[in-house]
Amino acid sequence: MNIRIFDDLDTLYTEAADLFADLSEKSIREKGRFTVALSGGSSPKAIFKLLATEEYAGRIEWDKIYFFWVDERWVPLNDDKSNARMTFEALLDKVPVPEDHIFPMYKDNILPEEYAREYESYIRNILGKEGVFDFILLGMGDDGHTASLFPGEEILNEKEKWVSAYYLKPQEMYRITLTAPIINKAENILAVAFGESKRHALHEILKGAYNPEMYPMQLIEKKENFLFFTDHQAMGK
């Protein structure tokens, strides 16, 4: 894993937007497309808003990008808690992405477990049997979870499915998520986590014993293609 520690968040966001733009250019040049899975939350929102600005929007070939999500709360797309709604408002409504290139992780009138199977079929149709995303953007919670891979949940043991849905009792709601096996296939992964509230979990993930049941971010393999953007507060420096 390559860790970058930033002095300020504006620089972090800019570097993340630059990475997205650079990887999109490389992938489109080599493959003719760029396949991504995005996270929700405040950090990605700041990155998405930056990508929607003229500086970035003009250099990215949006019609050749396919957008998926890393995870989602099982709420309608117009709900304030929807990761997809945030992404549309911050980015997708502002750039020319074809509608059939966007795959929100929610659908009306279907059970979440059924839609998880359907969503996996969408991924297979676009990415093929290998299921390799060009880029995945992850966040990390104060408890060390990433995507909807929460401590102590059975989803952490998933080895075969690429997408799964389950009822998260502490939140009293269903979640739908990419699983660790498909996240680890990605060509490029960026995780963003900063602030003092992340310090304990980040220390355990980077330097503690391997215990993904308690710190699920440890399921993401520490390979060269895994970038982690953080700040001095989270690193305790």
C-alpha positions as CSV (number, residue, x, y, z in Angstrom):
1,M,0.0,0.0,0.0
2,N,1.2,3.5,-0.9
3,I,0.3,6.0,1.8
4,R,0.3,9.7,1.2
5,I,-0.1,12.1,4.2
6,F,-1.4,15.5,3.3
7,D,-1.1,18.8,5.2
8,D,-4.5,20.1,4.1
9,L,-7.7,18.6,2.6
10,D,-7.8,20.9,-0.4
11,T,-4.6,19.4,-1.6
12,L,-5.8,15.9,-0.9
13,Y,-9.0,16.5,-2.9
14,T,-7.0,18.0,-5.8
15,E,-4.6,15.0,-5.9
16,A,-7.6,12.6,-5.9
17,A,-9.3,14.4,-8.7
18,D,-6.0,14.5,-10.7
19,L,-5.6,10.7,-10.1
20,F,-9.2,10.1,-11.4
21,A,-8.5,12.2,-14.5
22,D,-5.1,10.7,-15.2
23,L,-6.3,7.1,-14.8
24,S,-9.4,7.9,-17.0
25,E,-7.1,9.2,-19.8
26,K,-4.8,6.2,-19.6
27,S,-7.6,3.6,-19.5
28,I,-9.5,5.2,-22.4
29,R,-6.4,5.5,-24.4
30,E,-5.5,1.8,-23.9
31,K,-9.0,0.2,-23.6
32,G,-11.4,2.7,-25.0
33,R,-13.3,3.0,-21.7
34,F,-12.9,3.6,-18.0
35,T,-14.9,1.5,-15.4
36,V,-15.2,2.9,-11.9
37,A,-17.0,2.1,-8.6
38,L,-17.5,5.1,-6.3
39,S,-18.2,5.5,-2.6
40,G,-20.4,8.0,-0.8
41,G,-19.7,10.3,2.1
42,S,-18.3,13.8,2.5
43,S,-14.8,13.1,1.2
44,P,-15.9,11.7,-2.2
45,K,-18.5,14.5,-2.5
46,A,-15.7,17.1,-2.4
47,I,-13.7,15.1,-5.0
48,F,-16.8,14.8,-7.2
49,K,-17.5,18.5,-7.0
50,L,-14.0,19.2,-8.1
51,L,-14.3,16.8,-11.1
52,A,-17.4,18.7,-12.2
53,T,-15.5,22.0,-12.5
54,E,-14.4,23.3,-15.8
55,E,-10.8,22.5,-15.1
56,Y,-11.5,18.7,-14.9
57,A,-14.7,18.2,-16.8
58,G,-13.2,19.5,-20.0
59,R,-10.3,17.0,-20.0
60,I,-12.3,13.9,-19.2
61,E,-14.2,11.8,-21.8
62,W,-17.3,11.3,-19.8
63,D,-19.1,9.3,-22.5
64,K,-16.5,6.6,-22.2
65,I,-16.8,6.1,-18.4
66,Y,-19.0,3.5,-16.7
67,F,-20.2,4.3,-13.2
68,F,-20.9,1.8,-10.5
69,W,-21.1,2.1,-6.8
70,V,-19.1,0.5,-4.0
71,D,-22.0,0.3,-1.7
72,E,-25.4,1.8,-0.9
73,R,-28.0,2.1,1.8
74,W,-31.2,0.5,0.6
75,V,-33.1,3.7,0.3
76,P,-34.8,5.3,-2.8
77,L,-32.6,7.3,-5.1
78,N,-34.2,10.6,-4.0
79,D,-33.5,9.9,-0.3
80,D,-31.0,12.1,1.5
81,K,-29.1,9.0,2.6
82,S,-28.6,7.8,-0.9
83,N,-25.0,7.7,-2.1
84,A,-26.2,7.7,-5.7
85,R,-28.2,10.9,-5.1
86,M,-25.2,12.6,-3.7
87,T,-23.1,11.6,-6.7
88,F,-25.7,12.8,-9.2
89,E,-26.0,16.1,-7.5
90,A,-22.3,16.7,-7.1
91,L,-21.1,15.3,-10.4
92,L,-23.2,13.2,-12.8
93,D,-25.9,15.8,-13.4
94,K,-23.2,18.2,-14.4
95,V,-21.2,16.2,-16.9
96,P,-22.3,14.4,-20.1
97,V,-22.4,10.7,-19.0
98,P,-24.8,8.5,-21.1
99,E,-27.6,7.2,-18.9
100,D,-26.9,3.6,-19.8
101,H,-23.4,4.0,-18.4
102,I,-24.7,4.7,-14.9
103,F,-25.7,1.8,-12.6
104,P,-27.1,3.0,-9.2
105,M,-27.1,0.4,-6.5
106,Y,-30.9,0.6,-5.9
107,K,-34.0,-0.3,-7.7
108,D,-37.7,0.0,-6.8
109,N,-40.0,-2.9,-6.3
110,I,-37.3,-5.6,-5.8
111,L,-35.8,-7.2,-2.8
112,P,-32.2,-6.1,-2.0
113,E,-30.9,-9.7,-2.2
114,E,-32.4,-10.1,-5.6
115,Y,-31.0,-6.8,-6.8
116,A,-27.6,-7.8,-5.6
117,R,-27.7,-10.7,-8.0
118,E,-29.0,-8.4,-10.8
119,Y,-26.3,-5.8,-10.0
120,E,-23.6,-8.5,-10.3
121,S,-24.9,-9.4,-13.7
122,Y,-24.6,-5.7,-14.8
123,I,-20.9,-5.8,-13.7
124,R,-20.3,-9.1,-15.5
125,N,-21.9,-7.7,-18.7
126,I,-19.6,-4.6,-18.7
127,L,-16.4,-6.0,-17.1
128,G,-16.6,-9.6,-18.3
129,K,-16.0,-12.7,-16.3
130,E,-12.8,-11.4,-14.7
131,G,-14.6,-8.4,-13.1
132,V,-11.7,-6.0,-13.0
133,F,-12.6,-2.4,-12.4
134,D,-10.2,0.2,-13.6
135,F,-10.6,2.3,-10.5
136,I,-12.4,1.9,-7.1
137,L,-12.7,4.8,-4.6
138,L,-13.1,3.7,-1.0
139,G,-13.8,5.5,2.3
140,M,-13.2,4.2,5.8
141,G,-15.4,4.6,8.9
142,D,-14.2,5.3,12.4
143,D,-14.6,1.6,13.1
144,G,-12.4,0.5,10.3
145,H,-15.2,-0.5,7.9
146,T,-15.1,0.1,4.2
147,A,-17.8,-0.2,1.6
148,S,-20.6,-1.9,3.6
149,L,-18.2,-4.4,5.1
150,F,-18.9,-3.8,8.8
151,P,-17.1,-5.4,11.8
152,G,-18.4,-8.7,12.8
153,E,-20.8,-9.2,9.9
154,E,-21.0,-12.5,7.9
155,I,-20.3,-10.5,4.7
156,L,-16.7,-10.4,5.7
157,N,-16.4,-14.1,4.9
158,E,-17.7,-13.9,1.4
159,K,-15.4,-15.5,-1.1
160,E,-17.5,-16.0,-4.3
161,K,-20.1,-13.3,-4.7
162,W,-19.1,-9.9,-6.2
163,V,-22.2,-8.1,-4.8
164,S,-24.2,-8.9,-1.7
165,A,-27.1,-7.4,0.3
166,Y,-27.8,-8.0,4.0
167,Y,-29.7,-6.5,6.9
168,L,-27.4,-4.5,9.2
169,K,-29.0,-4.7,12.6
170,P,-27.2,-1.8,14.3
171,Q,-28.4,0.6,11.6
172,E,-31.8,-1.1,11.2
173,M,-31.6,-1.1,7.4
174,Y,-30.4,-3.1,4.4
175,R,-27.1,-2.4,2.8
176,I,-25.9,-3.5,-0.6
177,T,-22.2,-3.7,-1.3
178,L,-19.3,-4.9,-3.4
179,T,-17.4,-7.6,-1.6
180,A,-13.8,-7.9,-0.8
181,P,-13.0,-10.4,-3.7
182,I,-14.1,-8.0,-6.4
183,I,-12.6,-4.9,-4.8
184,N,-9.3,-6.7,-4.6
185,K,-9.4,-7.4,-8.3
186,A,-9.4,-3.7,-9.3
187,E,-6.4,-2.3,-11.2
188,N,-6.4,0.8,-9.0
189,I,-7.8,1.5,-5.6
190,L,-7.8,4.8,-3.7
191,A,-8.9,4.9,-0.1
192,V,-9.5,8.3,1.5
193,A,-9.7,8.7,5.3
194,F,-8.6,11.6,7.5
195,G,-9.2,13.3,10.8
196,E,-8.5,12.4,14.4
197,S,-11.6,10.1,14.6
198,K,-9.9,7.7,12.2
199,R,-6.6,7.5,14.1
200,H,-7.2,4.4,16.1
201,A,-8.7,2.3,13.3
202,L,-6.0,3.5,10.9
203,H,-3.2,2.6,13.3
204,E,-4.6,-0.9,13.7
205,I,-5.1,-1.4,10.0
206,L,-1.6,-0.4,9.2
207,K,0.4,-1.6,12.1
208,G,-1.8,-3.9,14.2
209,A,-2.4,-7.7,14.0
210,Y,-4.4,-9.0,11.1
211,N,-8.0,-8.9,12.4
212,P,-10.4,-8.1,9.6
213,E,-13.4,-9.2,11.7
214,M,-12.8,-6.1,13.8
215,Y,-11.1,-3.9,11.1
216,P,-12.6,-4.9,7.7
217,M,-10.4,-2.5,5.8
218,Q,-7.7,-5.1,6.3
219,L,-9.5,-7.3,3.8
220,I,-8.3,-4.9,1.1
221,E,-4.9,-6.3,0.0
222,K,-1.9,-4.0,0.6
223,K,-0.7,-4.1,-3.0
224,E,1.2,-1.5,-5.1
225,N,-2.0,-0.4,-6.8
226,F,-3.6,0.5,-3.4
227,L,-3.2,4.2,-2.6
228,F,-4.3,5.6,0.8
229,F,-4.8,9.3,1.1
230,T,-4.8,10.6,4.7
231,D,-3.7,13.5,6.9
232,H,-1.4,14.1,9.9
233,Q,-4.3,13.9,12.3
234,A,-5.3,10.4,11.3
235,M,-1.7,9.3,11.3
236,G,-1.1,10.8,14.7
237,K,1.7,13.0,13.5
